Amino acid sequence: MEIGDVYQLEITKLDHKGRGIGRIHNKIIFVSGALPKEIISAKIVVNKKKYAEAEMLKIIKRSDERVEPKCPYFEKCGGCDLLHLKIESQREFKRQKVKELLDHFTNVNCSCVKPILFSDSIYFYRNKATFKVKEQVGYFEKKSFQIVPIDQCQIVAEEINDILNQMKQLPFLDVITEIIIRTSQKKDTMAILKVNKSIDRHEVKKWLKNYVNTLLLYEKGEYQILWGSGYIIDTIGNFQFKISKDSFFQINSFATKLLYDKVSEYANLKGTEQLVDLYCGTGTIGIYLHKNVKSVLGVEINKNAVMDARENANMNGVSSTQFLCGDVAKLKQKIHADVVIVDPPRAGLDHEVVSFLLQTKPIRIIYVSCDAATLARDLELLSTFYKTMEITPVDMFPNTHHVECVALLCLKETS
């Protein structure tokens, strides 16, 4: 097998990144854009000892699950990798992926994986987008730093697309390296321009004042507010939340309530517990659950997020919450927990958090994960003292291979 060789192969399944898998001479071949039960013609583009990657040239036998992607950039853009697959099949793929990762990395019984939760909004759902700028404005091409120019992204909020097209007309694009746009269900909008040289503030105002509620510049490692408050307000259920320039907030506002309601169900709070929310971000989960606990302690290493969390508590009239800035290793002596919620970044729990959980042994842990592989790894690390009772996938990222999960872990009985 050589690079450039063309083969006909049958696709048997999708890998965890949504790529088709076939075999040639018993060697695994990954093919982006191919679907199970398809027979395709493909050209080898990467050839390793244990696997190869191929570029699909032609579909000889088409899957019944294939749909025509609505996005004209689908074949080049590195964003939506499942836009060609029926949404029902996407969801089943994600549920099966969670089960396979559990089976591979843990002793957890896969029957604990429940049906996937989802919102009806499968397009225009993202409330944040980051666009790269280098002569053109768009996203990086798959496996490349070349920019695919974008006129309309099918998965970002329509307000973001409107602002994007206004941004593309800016006469000073040559000094902008990145554009970050955020919006909310209240139609509040924020944009951040990352620049490598100073730009004329009056010119920026002339072009964008009527399109963005608040605008910031990021220059030489510092943020400057050109106008507006420097933050936006979004809602989850009956609560409002302030989101600053670099604060984490769930990307899919439509599905977030489904996610938080499942967290609440798993927490099974009776009103007497000390709830600890690790990686608490802007305090959304703790505030959402505050009525059902004695008190909430949120811990977050991002100081701006902690400031937002405190303001969010005040804005919502919540007095039973406390938010600390720092890592668990330095704060663990101050923390008592009956129930713990963890919502870590994609890398999963760090060593100190795992140690803290195993030492303090809260009665329940609710683990919110955006990466099923690191979730599986961490469930196994916690399995000495905890049994995984249920895992519910949530389709927070339709038309991509990513899936959010909520896992319920209960402390094992000790004799």
Backbone hydrogen bonds, N-H to C=O, Kabsch-Sander energy under -0.5 kcal/mol:
donor,donor_aa,acceptor,acceptor_aa,energy
4,G,44,I,-2.6
5,D,2,E,-2.1
7,Y,42,A,-2.7
9,L,40,I,-2.3
11,I,38,E,-3.0
12,T,10,E,-0.5
12,T,21,I,-2.8
13,K,21,I,-0.9
15,D,19,R,-2.9
18,G,15,D,-2.1
20,G,31,V,-2.5
21,I,13,K,-2.4
22,G,29,I,-2.4
24,I,27,K,-2.1
27,K,24,I,-1.8
28,I,50,K,-0.8
29,I,22,G,-2.9
30,F,52,A,-2.6
31,V,20,G,-2.7
32,S,54,A,-0.6
34,A,31,V,-1.4
37,K,11,I,-2.6
38,E,35,L,-1.4
39,I,61,K,-1.4
40,I,9,L,-2.7
40,I,38,E,-0.5
41,S,58,K,-2.8
42,A,7,Y,-2.7
43,K,55,E,-2.7
44,I,5,D,-2.7
45,V,53,E,-3.0
46,V,53,E,-1.9
48,K,51,Y,-2.6
52,A,28,I,-2.1
53,E,46,V,-2.5
54,A,30,F,-2.9
55,E,43,K,-3.1
56,M,54,A,-0.5
57,L,41,S,-3.4
58,K,41,S,-1.7
60,I,39,I,-2.4
60,I,58,K,-0.7
61,K,39,I,-2.2
66,R,63,S,-1.2
67,V,84,H,-2.5
74,F,71,C,-1.2
76,K,73,Y,-1.3
77,C,73,Y,-3.3
78,G,140,F,-1.5
81,D,79,G,-0.8
82,L,399,N,-2.1
85,L,82,L,-2.0
86,K,65,E,-2.3
90,Q,86,K,-2.3
91,R,87,I,-2.1
92,E,88,E,-1.8
93,F,89,S,-2.5
94,K,90,Q,-2.2
95,R,91,R,-2.2
96,Q,92,E,-2.5
97,K,93,F,-2.3
98,V,94,K,-2.0
99,K,95,R,-1.9
100,E,96,Q,-2.7
101,L,97,K,-2.3
102,L,98,V,-2.1
103,D,99,K,-2.4
104,H,100,E,-2.0
105,F,101,L,-2.5
106,T,102,L,-2.3
112,C,109,N,-2.0
113,V,110,C,-1.8
114,K,112,C,-0.6
114,K,391,I,-2.9
117,L,393,P,-2.5
122,I,120,D,-1.0
124,F,154,Q,-2.7
125,Y,155,I,-0.7
126,R,155,I,-3.4
127,N,251,I,-2.3
129,A,181,I,-2.1
131,F,129,A,-0.5
131,F,179,I,-3.3
132,K,138,G,-3.0
133,V,177,T,-2.0
134,K,136,Q,-2.3
136,Q,134,K,-1.1
138,G,132,K,-2.1
139,Y,148,V,-1.5
141,E,146,Q,-3.1
142,K,76,K,-2.6
144,S,141,E,-1.6
148,V,139,Y,-3.7
150,I,137,V,-2.1
156,V,153,C,-0.6
157,A,126,R,-2.6
160,I,157,A,-0.8
161,N,157,A,-1.6
162,D,158,E,-2.2
163,I,159,E,-2.3
164,L,160,I,-2.8
165,N,161,N,-2.1
166,Q,162,D,-1.3
167,M,163,I,-2.6
168,K,164,L,-2.0
169,Q,166,Q,-1.2
170,L,167,M,-2.0
173,L,170,L,-0.9
175,V,172,F,-1.6
176,I,173,L,-1.4
177,T,194,K,-3.2
178,E,194,K,-1.2
179,I,131,F,-2.7
180,I,192,I,-2.4
181,I,129,A,-2.5
182,R,190,M,-2.8
183,T,127,N,-2.4
184,S,188,D,-0.8
187,K,184,S,-2.0
190,M,182,R,-2.6
191,A,214,T,-1.9
192,I,180,I,-2.6
193,L,216,L,-2.6
194,K,178,E,-2.8
194,K,192,I,-0.6
195,V,193,L,-0.6
195,V,218,Y,-2.1
196,N,175,V,-2.3
197,K,175,V,-0.6
201,R,199,I,-0.7
204,V,200,D,-2.1
205,K,201,R,-2.4
206,K,202,H,-1.9
207,W,203,E,-1.7
208,L,204,V,-2.2
209,K,205,K,-2.1
211,Y,208,L,-2.1
212,V,208,L,-1.6
214,T,189,T,-1.4
215,L,227,W,-1.7
216,L,191,A,-2.4
217,L,224,Q,-2.8
218,Y,193,L,-2.8
219,E,217,L,-0.6
219,E,222,E,-2.5
222,E,219,E,-1.4
224,Q,217,L,-2.5
226,L,215,L,-2.6
226,L,224,Q,-0.7
227,W,215,L,-1.3
232,I,243,I,-2.0
234,D,241,F,-2.6
236,I,239,F,-2.1
239,F,236,I,-2.1
241,F,234,D,-3.2
243,I,232,I,-2.9
244,S,242,K,-0.5
245,K,230,G,-0.5
247,S,244,S,-1.0
253,S,125,Y,-0.6
253,S,251,I,-0.7
256,T,252,N,-1.2
257,K,253,S,-0.6
259,L,255,A,-1.9
260,Y,256,T,-2.8
261,D,257,K,-2.5
262,K,258,L,-1.6
263,V,259,L,-2.0
264,S,260,Y,-2.5
265,E,261,D,-2.2
266,Y,262,K,-2.6
267,A,263,V,-2.4
268,N,264,S,-1.5
269,L,264,S,-0.5
271,G,292,N,-1.5
275,L,273,E,-0.7
275,L,295,S,-2.7
276,V,339,V,-2.6
277,D,297,L,-2.9
278,L,276,V,-0.7
278,L,341,I,-2.8
279,Y,299,V,-1.2
280,C,277,D,-0.5
280,C,299,V,-2.1
282,T,248,F,-0.7
283,G,280,C,-2.2
284,T,280,C,-0.5
287,I,283,G,-2.2
288,Y,284,T,-2.4
289,L,285,I,-1.8
290,H,286,G,-0.6
290,H,287,I,-0.8
292,N,289,L,-1.8
293,V,290,H,-1.3
294,K,273,E,-2.1
295,S,273,E,-1.5
296,V,320,S,-2.7
297,L,275,L,-2.8
298,G,322,Q,-3.2
299,V,277,D,-2.5
300,E,324,L,-2.1
303,K,301,I,-0.7
306,V,302,N,-2.0
307,M,303,K,-2.1
308,D,304,N,-2.1
309,A,305,A,-2.7
310,R,306,V,-2.3
311,E,307,M,-2.0
312,N,308,D,-2.9
313,A,309,A,-2.2
314,N,310,R,-1.9
315,M,311,E,-2.9
316,N,312,N,-1.8
317,G,314,N,-1.4
318,V,313,A,-3.3
319,S,317,G,-0.6
322,Q,296,V,-2.1
324,L,298,G,-3.0
326,G,300,E,-1.7
326,G,324,L,-0.5
330,K,327,D,-0.9
331,L,327,D,-1.3
332,K,328,V,-2.1
334,K,331,L,-2.2
335,I,332,K,-1.1
336,H,334,K,-0.5
338,D,274,Q,-2.6
339,V,274,Q,-1.6
340,V,364,R,-2.2
341,I,276,V,-2.9
342,V,366,I,-2.5
343,D,278,L,-1.2
348,G,345,P,-2.5
353,V,350,D,-0.6
354,V,350,D,-1.9
355,S,351,H,-2.5
356,F,352,E,-2.4
357,L,353,V,-2.5
358,L,354,V,-2.2
359,Q,355,S,-1.8
360,T,356,F,-2.8
361,K,357,L,-1.9
363,I,338,D,-1.6
364,R,338,D,-1.1
365,I,409,L,-2.5
366,I,340,V,-2.8
367,Y,365,I,-0.6
367,Y,407,A,-2.4
368,V,342,V,-3.4
368,V,366,I,-0.6
369,S,367,Y,-0.6
369,S,405,C,-2.8
375,L,371,D,-2.0
376,A,372,A,-2.2
377,R,373,A,-2.1
378,D,374,T,-2.4
379,L,375,L,-2.6
380,E,376,A,-1.8
381,L,377,R,-1.7
382,L,378,D,-1.9
383,S,379,L,-0.6
383,S,380,E,-0.7
385,F,382,L,-1.2
386,Y,382,L,-1.8
387,K,410,C,-2.7
389,M,387,K,-0.7
389,M,408,L,-2.8
390,E,408,L,-1.0
391,I,112,C,-2.2
392,T,406,V,-2.9
394,V,404,E,-3.1
395,D,117,L,-3.1
396,M,394,V,-2.1
400,T,397,F,-1.5
404,E,394,V,-2.0
405,C,369,S,-2.6
406,V,392,T,-1.9
407,A,367,Y,-2.6
408,L,390,E,-2.8
409,L,365,I,-2.8
409,L,407,A,-0.6
410,C,387,K,-2.5
411,L,363,I,-2.1
412,K,385,F,-3.1
